[in-house]
Amino acid sequence: MSVAGQEHEYEEKHVHQVYEQIAGHFSATRHKPWPIVESFLRDLEPGSVGLDVGCGNGKYLTVNQDIFIIASDRSQTLTKIAAHRQPHSNIVADTLSLPHPPSSFNFAICIAVVHHLSTHSRRIEAIKSILKLLKRGQAQRAPSKLLLFVWALEQKSSRRGWDTGDAQDVMVPWVLKEGTKGEAEQDRKYNRYYHLYRQGELENDIAAAGGVILESGYEKDNWWAVCCPARIAER
């Protein structure tokens, strides 16, 4: 098996299959939009058309009724859940193989997704694959832009307690109570792969993917950045 094939197989086992198994419970815990994501979406020009790559249960799709979002997720079950948030469009798609034409969208969000890719090159490729879908012309009143969120390594005040010096590639458990009718419920643990981003790493990956940082920061155990393709920034 090729190296690329091994990486895909690893992510299939430790990311995609896990989210398919926990989708219902995961969705039930995801309701409130994160403040920076909500602000990003609300500040977009009315009529903007964009992407939510790795949309999960689609909790961001109804934040701003004046924009239209094409949402995608690798999980079929989560995509079906997100489809109830109308009038937006939902498809099953992989971040590295998005089926959209280049230079077609005013914006994109990718929240808590890139950190599930298991190698540095694949994380950069994921960012690049989204940036190439943003419009690059001068006719727009506002530049096309992408908002990214990834888990931070530096979260010593959280219950997880990770910080500088800890391993960046980790397995994070999701615990479900399972059991058939009449049986005692038992905890079952599903481990998900994460790459924890250290300070400055997200900005470096965006630059390597051909993007330019517009804003960046830290919020609730996450690093985030707003960026655009380099050719937009140069205009």
Secondary structure, DSSP 8 states (H G I E B T S, - for coil): --HHHHHHHHHIIIIIHHHHHHHHHHHHT--S--HHHHHHHHTS-TT-EEEEET-TT-TTTTS-TTSEEEEEES-HHHHHHHTTSTTSEEEE--GGG--S-SS-BSEEEEES-GGGSSSHHHHHHHHHHHHTTB---S-SSS--EEEEEEEBS--TTSSS---TTS-SEEEEEEEEEE--TTS--EEEEEEEEEE-B-TTHHHHHHHHTTEEEEEEEEETTEEEEEEEEHHHHT-
